[in-house]
Every structure is written in structure tokens, then in C-alpha cells.
């Protein structure tokens, strides 16, 4: 049999009826509605004396759902039109643009409050599911009761001239947004669009984004917060601010990367060889080829910083790529050094035995690398390119991308938490297996039925997710 002639006698037409691709959009829309997000956004976007034909909250949620499905432009929202018999008429790209144009600072604050209310409801439901609310696990120890917020900036390339696009520190051209992600749930708590020439360690931006991120956390869960920032974002002013966030009712711990100076290298030189202890991996296993030590008592610069800080140094064998950037001292010793600044006390993290050890603190900070997952997933859902020439519309697009990230996280946490291959899946996998699933829309006995192919490998996961989300109680 000639397997290259499979197309013999095959005819392709465009006159199919009742067909719909991207049927997974119903899951995202249902989740937004049941969580109270759609209604909350409608109120936040309302304008006195104006009564748009298409609900603005539904428009923003539709754009977010389209972004989750893979949309890269406002016109891509039209893909939802095929689901019109189920979801209702899809907004046009013009309607989407008019909605995104409302993303002024005042409206963004109102939208943030609506998102926070929906998030509080969703978190209650997550806590009530089997397994409860997800707490971070670091080196085999569970940080019960702790929320871990990771902050990082990323570059978004602009291929044409756009308002706010500027040369970047990597000699590119575009934007430099700063975001905050929750390690517990992979939600994007806050995102600030910034010009391409915005600094990596701009204190005011970090303070603004962190405040917005904490405001997204339900009040009942703000008592134990850990913030992690890499070396590019760390600064004296930010450390001062992080220390001031703590109160009698709220414990705030942090780890920050540290730019090593010659004075810091002098401190490292004074570390006795016996003080270096084997490092620990994320699985809690010993790493014999990596070592950690505390240099707090050796740091000559420590007197210029607030009390209560500790400095942990790590040494590893440099890779070939890193060799050209080593200092003279590193080349001499054959080690590459890095330092973490933290306020984790010598008594450790409350409720986490053994967390006072330098090795554990080192692991805590290195797990900050999970923020790259948030950045990568954000790029996969709307942040790889900003579609408009207008700053305000692009601010609205970044907002829609953040909502898309939340809907993706919530769908996994509430509908797919026990589905292997999907409960921790990234956007590309969710699209391929679930969101872009084809279906047929039929009517029978006064019902609309969305029929999934019985041969679809992940049909049971889709149905499970649908039933769970459909059973969600709405906020009161």
C-alpha cells in the first residue's frame, strides 16, 4: 500500500455546520463567570451614562481566554465567534480595543480590586479541594502557611515603533515589564508595563509591584509572606522597604541576590576551609561539588546595612560559558561565588525545622529560579509581543495576559488537580490537549450540547474539569 497517497479521493470544503474548534474556551469562560471575575470586571469598567452593547467585563474575559488559547493580536478574539451558540456573540476587535483603552491608572486600581475579590473566592475553593491549598516545598520541607512571591523583570521586543518602546540593556528595543508571581499557585499577581530603558533595580517600581501583589492576597492569608528578588532587583532601599513590611501581625521574610564587590571577596577569602559545607539540592540531597558558608560576621559592609540581615555565600565550579566573566580571585581559586542577602533569622523560618542553616537558605533563594517558569508562561500567553502602537492599549493587553495566566492556574488547581499530565501543565500542553479540543454543537430537547469526540485522548479530563467548574459555588 502506498502510504503517500492518503489524500486520494479526499475533498476539503469549508461548509461544515455546528463545528467548533478551541472548545476549551468554555472552561475558561465558565471559570471566570463562576469566580465572580466577569461581573467584577464589568463593574470596574463601567462608565457613568454609558451603556455599551457588549458587556466590557465579558469583553476583557473573552480577550484573556483568547490569549490563553494562543491569541497574539486583538483580532484573534474573533476565533470565539464559532462558539457563539454556546458563549453568545464574541466581541469584535474594535470592541476589544475600546475596552483595553480604558486601562488608565484609576481603572486599573478598580480592576485590581475586582481580581482580588475573585481570587479570594477561588482560594477558598482551592483550600477546600482534596489536598488543600498548595504550600511551597523546598528541599523536602513544606512551608505550611507561607506564601512565596517571586519578582522579576523581562524584556519584550518591539519589532516596530510603539509608544514607550525604548532601547533595552541587552541592546534590543521594546519594553521591560516587571512582574510578581506566586510560587504556590503560579498565578501572576501583578505586572507593571515599563519602557525598554527602565532599570532592573528601580526601587519605586519594585515597591509598586510588590504592593500590588500583596493587595491581591486575601487578608486572612497575609500573615506569612516570603519575597524573593534576584541580584538585578536588589538594592539598599528595597531591603529597607522589605524590612518595614513586617508587623506584629505579619511576618515578612526575604532573600535577595547580592552584587559582589572587592570588599565582599575579601570576606570570602577569610572563610576557613572547614567552614564550607556541602550544598543541598532542591530534592534535599547533598551536593558534594557545591559548598555554602555564612559570611555575615566577615562582611565589612554589614555595618552600612540594617540589623537583622545575614549573608550566605555559595561556590560552584564555573561552566565554560562563565569562565570569561570570572574575577581574578575566582580564576585563582577555580570557584565561582554568589552571595544571598536575607532576613531569615538564626532561629530559622517559623514552623520549618532546620531552616536556619545556611545550606537551606541557599536552597530557598535558588528556588527563585521558578520565576522563569512564570516569565516563560507569560511569554506563551500574550507577553511575547504587545500588539498596539498605543501605550494605554498595551497596558490593557498586559492586564488581559495576567488574567489569562490566572485562569490557566485556576483551571489546573480547581478542575485538573488530579489529572496526570495536566495538573502541572504549561500553556502549550494545555492548548494541545484541552483548550484547542474540537467539538460539535447540537440542539436537542431544548438543550445545547457540546459534543467532544469519543476518540480524543483527554476527553475524560475535559469532562471532569467541566463538571467541577460547573459545580463551583458563586461568590455571595
N, C-alpha and C positions, 0 to 999 in steps of 0.2 A: 504494500500500500504506500502511495506517495503522500507523505505527511506534509509536503509543502503545498498541496492543492486543497487545503481545508476550506478555502474560500470558493471552491467550485459550486456554482448554483446558489451562492449566498447573495441576497439582495439587502441593501441597507436603505431604510426610509426614515423620515422624521415625522411620522404621523401617528405615533403611539398615543394612546389615551389612558389617563388615570395613572401615569407613571411618575415617580418622584425619586430623584437621587438625593443624597445628603439628608436622608430621613432622620439622622441623628439630631438634626436641629430641633426636633420636637422635644428631645430630652433637655436640651439647654434652655429652651423657652419655658418648658414646664417648670424647671428648677428655678428660673428667675421669677416666675409668677408665684409659685408656692412659697418661696422665701420672703415674699413681700418686696423684692427688689424692683420689679417693674412698676408697681404702684408708687413706691417711694421715689423713684426717679421721675415719674410723671409729676408729682407734687413739686419736686425740686426744680424741674424745668418749666413749670407753669409761669406764665406772664399775665399780669392783670389786664383784663379786657381783650385778651387774645385767645381764640378758641380754634386751634389747628384741626384740620380734618383728620390728621393722623396723630395719634397719641405720641407725645415726644418720648415718654418713658419706654413705650414699646419700640419706638424707632431706635433708641440707643441700645436697648437689649438686642434688637434684631441685628444691628451692626456688630455688636460684640459676638453674637452667635455666628455671624458670617465670618468674622475674623477667626474664631475658633475652628471653623470649617476650612479655613485656608485663604480667606479673602485678603487681598493686598491693595485694594482700592475701594473707594466708596461705591462705585458702580457694581462691584461684586455682590452687593446686598441683593441684587435682582435674582440671584440664584434661589432665594427663598420663595420667589413667586410660584415655583412649581408645587410648593406646599400650601398654596393659597386655600384650597378646600379644607385644610386642617388648621393652619395658623391664622387664616384671614389674609387680606391683601398685604403684600410686602411693601414697605416704604420705598420710594424711588431714591435714586442717588441725590437728587436735588433736595428732597426732604431730609435725608441724612446730613447733607452739608449744612442746611439751615439749623439743624439740631446741634451739630458739632460746633457751629459758630457761636453758640451760647456759652462756651466754656470760659467765661470770664472768672476772675478770682472769687467773686461773690457767689456765683452759681456753683463753682467747683466746691466751695465750702458746704453749700446746701446738699450737693450730691454726695459728698463725703459722709455727711450725717445719715443720709438715706442708706448708703452702703454699710455703715456701721450698724444700723438697726437691723438690716437684713443679715449681716454677719453674726450678730448676737443670737438671732433666732436659729441660724444654721448651726452655730457652735453648740447650742443646747441639744439639737438633734444628733449631732456627731457624738456628743458625750453620752447620749442615751443608746447608741448603737452597740452591738457586741464589740468588746474591746475598748470602748470608751474613747475619750479624746486622746489623740496621739501625743505622747511626750517624747522629747528627744532622747535617743540612746547614744551615748558616747563612750567608746572603749569598754563596752559591756555593762555600763552603768546607766540606769534610767533616771533622767532628771524630772521626776514627777512634780508637777505643779509649775514647771518653768516654761516660759515662752522665750524662744530664741529668735531674735531679729537680726538678720544679716543685711548690711548695707553695702552697695557697690554702685559704681558708675559704669556706663558702657558707651561705646561710640556707635552712632547711626549715620551711615554715609548718605549724603545727598548727591544724586547724580545730575541735578540741575539746580539753578539758583532758586533758593527758597528763603523766605523771611526767617531770620535767626540763624541760618546756616553760616558757619564760620570755619576757618582752618582749625584743625584739631592738633593735639600734641603729638599725634602719630603722623603728622604731615598729610592728613587726609582733609576732607571737607564735609561738614554736616553738623550733627548735633551731639550733645554729651549729656543725656539724661541721667539722673541719679535716682535709684530706687531702693526700696526696703522690702525684703521678703521674709515670711515667717517660716523658719525651718520645720516647725511642727507639721504644717499642712501644705506647704508650697504655695500659699496664697501670696499675691502681690499686694501688700498693704498700702503702699504709696509709691508714686512715681512723679518726679519733677522734670519737666522738659526744660533743657538749658541749651544755650548756644554752643557751638562746637568748641569755642575757646574758653568755656567755663573751666575753672580749675578743679583738679581732682580732690584737693583738700580745702575747698571753700567752706569755712566753718558755718556761715549763715545757712548755706544750702543743706548741709548735714543736719543742722538743728531743725530746720523747717521740715525736712522729710521725716526725721525721727519723730517729731511731734505729731505729724500727720499719721504715721504708722501706729504710734501708741494710742492715738484717738480712735483707731479702728478696732482696738482690743476692748471687748466688753469690760466694764468697770469691775465686775466681780473676779476678773482674771488678770488684773494688773499688779498683783501683789508680788510676783516673782518674774522679773524680766532680765534677760541677758542680751546684750548688744555686742555684735562683732563687726569690726571695721578693719580693712586691710591697711597696710602702711601708707598707701596713697591718700587715704582719707583721714588718718590720724593727725592730730595737732594738739598743741597745749590748750587752746581754747575749747576744743571739743572734749578733751579729757576733763577739764574743769566743769563743763556742762553736764557730762555724764555723771560725775560725782554728785552734782547738785540735784539730780533727778531722784535720788533716794530719799525716803521719808520714813517715819516710824511705821507707816502702813504699807510701804512698798520697798522691796529690796531690788536694787538695780546693780547688776554686775556687768562687766565688760571686758573684752580683750581687744587690743589694738596692735596692728603691726608697728614696727619701730624702725626709723631710718638710722642706721648705724653710722656714727661719727668716729673719728680717730680716738676721741676720749672713751667711747664705748669699746673700741677694740683694746684699749689699754686695760679696761676692766676684764675683758675676756682673757687677756694674757695672764691675769693674776689668778685665774681659776685653777686650783690644783688638779692634777690629772685624776686623782682619786675622787674628785667631786663630780666628775662626769658620770652620769648614769645612763644605761641603755634607754633609748626611746621606746615609746609604745605606739602600736598601730591602732587604727580605728576599730579593729576587732579585739583589742585588749592584749594582743600578743606582743612579746618583747621583740624589738628591732636592734639586733646586735651591732649593725653597721651605722647606727644613728645614735646620737647622745644628747642629753639635756642637762642643764645645770642652772641654778639660780644665781644671778649676779647683782641682786638688789643692794647688798652690803658693799659691793665693789664699785658701784656706779658713781662717778664723781659728779654727774649731772643730776643725781637724785635730789639734791638739796634745792634745786630750782623748781621742783615739781611738788604737787600737794602730797601730804602724808597719806599713807594707806596704799601706796602703789607698790607693785612688785614687777621685777623684770626677769624674764626667763629666756635663756639663750639656748639655741639648738644648733648642732653642727652635723653636716652631712657631706658625703663625698660629692663634689660637683660633677655635673654631667658635662659632656663635651661642649654642648651649646653654652653652658655657663662659664666655661674656662676664661673666655676673653673679657669677662666683666668682673673677675676676681680682683680684690685689692692685693697689695704687695704682701700683707700679712697672711691672707688666705692662700696665696700661691706658695708662701713659705711653709705653712702648716699642712697644706693639702686638704683643708676643710673649707666648706662654705658655711658662713654663720648667718643666723637670723635671730632677731630678738622680738619678744612679745611683751607688751606692757599690759598689766591687768590690775584690777582692784579685788580679785578673788583673795580673800584673807588667808592667813596661815592656818585658820581653822577650817578652811575649805568652803565648798558650796553647801549651804544648809540642806540636809537631807540626802547628801551624796557622800558616803564614806570614801575616804582616800582621795578626795578631790583637791586636797591641799598640796599634794605632791607636784613638783614642777613638771614631771612627765605627764601627768594628767592635764594640767593647764595647757601644756603644749599641744596635746591632742584636741582639747576643746577649741583652741584657736585654729588649728589646721583644718578642722571640720568646717570652718568658714568657707572652704572651697565649694561647699554645696551651693553657694550663691551663684556659682557659674551655671548650675542647672537652671536656676530661675532666670538668669540672663539669656541662656540658650533657648529656653522655652518661650521667653518673651519675644525673642527674635523670630521664633517659629510662629508666633501669634501676634503679628501686627507691628512689631518694633524693628523689623529689618529695614523697612523703608517707610517714611512718612509721606502720605500721598498728596498733600496740598502745598501750594506755594504760600499759603497764609498761616501765620503763626497760631492764630486762635483756633483754626480748624485742626491743625496738627496737635494742639493741646487736647482738643476733644477726641482726636484719634488715639492719643496715648491713654486717655481715660477709658475709651472703649476697649483697648487692648488689655488694660488692667482688669476690667470687668470680665473679659474673655478668660483671662488666667484664673480668676476666682471661680467662674462657672465650671471650668475644667477641673479645678481642685475639688469643688463641692460635689461634682458628679462622681468623682472617684471615691470620695470619703463617705458619701451618703448612698450611692447606688451601686458601687463596684468594689466595696471594701473587702469582699471575699472572693473576688473573681481573679484567678491567676492570669497573669499576662496583661491585666488591665488596671488592677488596683494601684499600681505604681507607674503606669504607662505615661510616656511623654506624648506631646501633641501629635506627632506623626503617626504613632501607633494607634492612638485613639481615633484619628481620622480614618486610617486604613481599615480598622476592624469594626468600628462602631458608628462614628458620626457620618461617614460617607456611605452608609449602607443604603442600597436601593430598595424601593418598596412600590407597591401598587395601592392606590387609593380607590376604594369602592364604597358604595352605599347599599345598605341592606337593612330592612325593617327599621327605617328611620334612624339608622346609625351610620356613622362614618367609620370605616375600618381601614387601618393602615396595615397592609399585608407584607410581611417580611418573607423572603424566600426560605423555604424549609432546608435548603442546602447551604445557607450562609453559615460558616463555621462558628460565628459568635452570636447566633440568633438568641440563644438562651441568656447570654449576658445582657443583650439588648432588652429582652423582655423582663428580666429581673430588675434591671435599672429602671425601666418604665414603671413597673408596679410599685417599686419602693418610692420613687419620686412622686407618683400619683397619690400615694398614701400619706405623704407629708402633711402634717397639720399646718395650716396657715397661721401667721403671727396674729395675736389678739391685740 
